[in-house]
């Protein structure tokens, strides 16, 4: 991991077409702006992690049972 110190307004270039700019710094955190081509996906890591965990949890349950219960059906033997 590369760790850099930057001041407000300073920028970091990633490759040829991604620019990260320090927008503000406060006691609660740092705000950054990211300029990138539209085809570059940018996501907050904690959101991606939570969605992946939710998907794992959902796939571990018997969703079919929920649907059958809603429809008043019994599982085929």
Secondary structure, 3 states (H helix, E strand, C coil): CCCCCCCCCCEEEECCCEEEEEEEEECCEEEEEEECCCCCCCCCHHHHHHHHHHHHHHHCCCHHHHHHHHHCCCCCC
